[in-house]
Amino acid sequence: MRTSRVVVRAIIPTALAVLTLSAVPSGHLFAEDSWELSVGRSFAQQVDLDSIRVVAVQDGGRVKTFDSLARERLKYVWGARMLRETDPVLLYLDMMLIPQHYAGRPVIEIHKPAVRHKIVQMIRSETAAAERHGVITEPELDRIAETGRVSLMFLDHPVVQAVLQQLERDLMGVGKEIDKLSGARTLADSRTLRAMLTAVAPPGGSELDPWLPIDRVASGGMPKDQVHAGLRAEASGVPGIDSALARTIAGAWDQLEQAWRFQDAPAANAALSQLAESLPLVEPALYPSSSRLGWEHWYYSRNKLTRTWILYFLAVPFLLMAVVYGFRWARITGLSLFVIAAALHTLAIGLRWYLAGRIPNANMFEAITASAWLGVVVALVMEIVLRRWPVKNLPALAASLTAMIALMVHNFFPIRLSSDITTVAPLLDRTVWLYIHTNMIIASYALIFCAAITAGFYLIVWAAHSLVASPKLATIWTGGGAEALAGGGAASIILGRGLEPGEARNSGLARTLDGATMIFLELAFVTLWAGTILGAVWADVSWGRPWGWDPKEVFALNTWLVFLVLLHVRLKVKEKGFWTAVLAVVGCLVMLFNWIAVNFVIVGLHSYA
Amino acid sequence: MSNQPDLVPIRAPKQTRPTVQRSPLSRLIDAVGSISFGVTMMVLILAYCWIGSAGFTPLTDWFVRQSFEKTEMEWFNWWPFHVLLILFSISLILVTWRRIRFNRFNLGVWTVHSGILVLILGAVVYFGTKVEGDMAVYRRQAILRSGGAEARLLLRPGESTSLSAGSRRYEISVSTLNPGYELLTGEDQGKQTFAAQLLVRPFEDGEPQRPFIRQLLAGYPKYTEDVLPGQGRAVKLVGQPLVDQQLEAELAYAPSDRIFLRESMALHVREEGATEWTELPLKGLPRYHEYVSEGRDVMVMPGETLDRLRRLNLEPRVKHDTEPFDDSLRFRVTGFLPFARSASVWRPGGQAFNPYAKLSIRIGEEMISRELLANDPENSSFSLGDDLLTVGFEWVTDPSKLEDYLRPKQPRVRVEIASRTTEYPLAQVMEAEVAVEGTDYRLKGIELYPRWNLASTGETASMALIEVAGPRGTFRRAVLAPFTELSQDIGEQGMQHGGLIDENIRIELIDVPETGLLVIGGPVGLHGLLTSAGGEVIHRALVTGQPASFVGGSLELTVETISETARRERIPVIVPKRERDMKAGPSYSMVQVEVTRGEWSERHWVEYSHYAHPSIIGFFPQPVTLPDGRRIELLYSRETREMPTAVALEAFRLETYPGQMRERDYISLVRFRQDDGWSGVEEIRSNQPTSHDGWWFFQSTWDPPRPQLGHAGLNYTGLGVGNRNGVLIMLLGSAMTVLGTLYAFYLKPVLIKRHRDAARRSEPLASPTEEERPAAAALGSKGAVARMGESS
């Protein structure tokens, strides 16, 4: 009775609120002055893009929705943060159909301040003050240095081109960023946008054959420029297409262009609707099902459900109270939120698996989210198995924090940790090792992170306990006993010493935290080592050598060595809990170094191979 | 590796009485066999691994491994690491043997420790015998025969050969290669195969005959036919498939039985025109830092500096089982550049008349150094400070010409109106309006351009813009000297095209000086002349290497070197560090090779070639002419190793993702040579190597299409090849460590618990037995033993 009251009062309202928050589609609002679209606000509000949004296009080796294409591509032009404030499909169509509107506007974002400052500084040093006119005036350069937004005209200016060519060679510095900028320039070109809108499946073709741009049907292969304006080839540009269908598509496309230019929303809606109806009919055998396209749109528009981090975040204080004070209501609330978050997290992983057609652990975003999910699954199992032991709640607490951070990371680094669904390199494709090696390694990473959380918790309370002479704190901390478990984590549970059920009150927080850290570490130790060995087996069959002392391999070994040191230092030192906690945090830092620095810095710059 | 319950001293080292003096060996064994020592070794191994991979990141950007010029493989196969592993192994053996009793409770930790030792043993075998390399295996070669002569042509773009049979000779080159040629006729219609089109140029007694293209299809010799360029198939034109029946051509495998080792470099030498190389392994060649003995050997980009000059001195020798190349020749590697590209420069010396000067000019604080060639219009002068000062170099043999240069100029404006000529000093015209005597014309100089580039011819002239007021109104005339006929008028309508506004007045510039700084060399001596726009000449007799001052010291000229002859040399330009692609490996490296015979010696920079044969990746043999006129070639590439079996490429397939824009897999269908021919087809693809004669062959690289060059690609496959001695031992050791860890963490406590429970049931009040002691001790303290008894 009491439990049900807790559920009704605490969980349901919270969950509903958060679920509502998670479900708000992103990039679906049109702000009046957001990006100074060529079309007016009323047109933007009246034009119905829902049908065209889920039209299938082939891009980057897979068939996706037009909505996905717009989101994935335009973020490299506008920047992910800016793109969230407007409708990407609306923006895509506007940039494609009214390119002259964007030529002089600052549409491209140079995200890194150092890069834009370097460009501005170089322009200033390469030109005399008197030569700085047009798009490279002093105020304009100041604005670019401050905002990082540049126009296509700016990038096409001969002085800027010369500067970019020089900077492109700076491979150790800004070279890569300049490459990205050039890529963004190409993407922002209406001709590129037209060419990428490959929504016409090849009639009679196979699933490997390239899809064709709508433009090809509409123009019969004629270029869309002033010279060819108004001209139309006799035959359709798509071999094998039904001529009546081709006429319908071409007519709708022309109508859309006209309507957009004259901001005639009803006509544009009719044309969009016609296109959305006609395009699947070109080659129905190759066209994906509408439910698949619908799910993909739902998944993308909900920001890949990464806002689930809020649920994990809400679970944390309740679980913390349950750990420290043992409040039952807090445990129920915290665990309920954790379970709901885990369910949404599972839905996100499963949906991505379905959409990608492969296990979603192959790129950085997927590895991070899958790693956190594996940590959550292990924590759920631990919460069930250890529900009567004092360490209960700690797995859920640590996994909540781990998953919360993992899902938030995407919001901080949307470009670098791109969440796009992509194809994978040949080595990763259709191999069972991706399921075995990668999952074991990323699971171990999650467990190492969980261990570092309980260890960090230990160190914080240890520091407070050491600095503040509080009898109450001392009671919570040691419960009159030792500051660490004598044995290992699993051994203590199995042998029933130090962490017996019902000892929560008198065993002390120190031993509970130490026990939890050891349980996580033992699991991490085994999975990391076994995963590394299985990775060597994979390397043997793919590269012909199991071990090549590649930095990635070496740092996996280094991480394991830290924990090996930990296990043996624990035997020698008196302050077992303290040193275990310190080394658990160090091991986590080495793991993060391997995941971040080795991936993005060491291999890129200092690998000889 | 262990868990707490495992390593508790179950069988403690024998306690010695204080009165007994323990030997130093016992004390050493105690020290090495301690947990502290083992932990110390672990920390040192960790530190060694960290430094080897990431240097001191994130503390500093000092990359230690690179300082020792070692690759990752070499760093971890170096003696310091071996010492650490040996000490760790000894410690592990001592700790396990002396401190951990071998019983069912400690089976886990024993397994783990034994597994680590087995793993280390396997690693010693594996890395000690590791051979790894790669080979490019091409699809096919064409075998060409005529009149008993035979030639082979490897089918890759740009390849060519010749074949002579009596009075007939053929020059044959690869025209096009099509990896996906679709058969259009017969029962094979629709099938795809590899097609090669060879351009054949026949010669009869040296006279060129009609060229033709011979098309060969892999697997379909019956469809071999000739095509006459621009006309069509021979079968339609001459009634038979082949234009030239005397030339036989067929496709055959292009097997490869040699791998290029991954990290071992070698110098290859051969006589020019020979097909086989003699290989001299380059042991101890640096990898990451520049080794340059003289600064002039290389070019450094502006703003960059060479860290330091240091000489390399490697004397590569052929392998012991190889015939030496030429006993009279010695090869030494004297320089190394990890990142450089080749550039062409002029150097004084040689046979050809080509006056050369290297100048240094100081203007204020700025120092400029340039090389000039008097006979090369593009390199005989340069401008400083937005054309404020032009510096030129001229080689003068005629003393009267020198005098002409030294003579102060008196620039004048000559005006000719109706056959009447008047001259005015240019300075007078430029300063004020001049009324031409006896006429209605008035002249006023607007602007003088001493060096005006003519857009039409690219030549340099002097140009004065003069405003003319006369009967045809007022206009401006651009007067050019010495190209007076190119002068043009500028009226209100702009430039007058095709003529002058007023043809009655002719204006000429006379004796206009070539302003700027001119260096004169040659039989007339070394001179520096600074000429002003007003015609004044400041003259300095120059001495090589000594600076000469002009204009009160604000301009200083030094002729560093001057020579009547100069030759073009290729010299490495060091790529600035910021522009280096560190993933490129040795691709941009160069070695400087000194070739010596007796007193004679020459040094040459040789660029890196990935293979000792032409490939798309690059092939840069360096020709060297010996004193006797013989020519040899040097090649800087990798060491090779012969394989026990040759491998041939039957076909190469590329799988793509939908859209055919992204590669999904690379598939090589290969065959291995056998006594009776070739083995069946074996498939190699990503994650699917194949094994042969103890070697693994795996997919490494491929030949991508290059549309910009018109290459369809897919002509060869890059196979990685390596041996795997000790892999199974390492796998066994690894498996032992994992199983042992699982046992120690999760099974051992269960065994202890069962044992304890059983002990409780049988002897509830007894003290822990010998068998129970591990369980008791596993609980962590002496108190645990007491509690166990209490709880019972």
Interface residues (C-beta under 8 A of the other chain):
Chain A: Q58 D59 G60 G61 R62 V63 R169 D170 L171 M172 G173 G175 T198 E207 L208 D209 P210 W211 T423 P426 L427 D429 T431 W433 L485 A486 G487 G488 A490 A491 I494 L495 G496 R497 E522 F525 V526 W529 A530 I533 A536 V537 W538 D540 V541 S542 W543 G544 R545 P546 W547 G548 W549 D550 P551 V554 F555 L557 N558 L561 V562 L564 V565 L567 H568 V569 R570 L571 K572 F593 A597 V598 V601 I602 G604 L605 H606 S607 Y608 A609
Chain B: M1 S2 N3 Q4 P5 L7 V8 I35 S36 G38 V39 M42 V43 I45 L46 C49 W50 G52 S53 A54 G55 T57 P58 F63 Q66 T71 E72 M73 W75 F76 A123 Y126 K130 E132 R287 Y288 K577 R578 E579 R580 D581 M582 K583 G585 T656 Y657 P658 G659 Q660 M661 R662 E663 R664 D665 Y666 S686 N687 Q688 P689 W696 F697 F698 G720 V721 G722 R724 V727 M730 L731 S734 A735 T737 V738 T741 L742 F745 Y746 K748 P749 V750 I752 K753 R756 A778 L779 G780 S781 A784
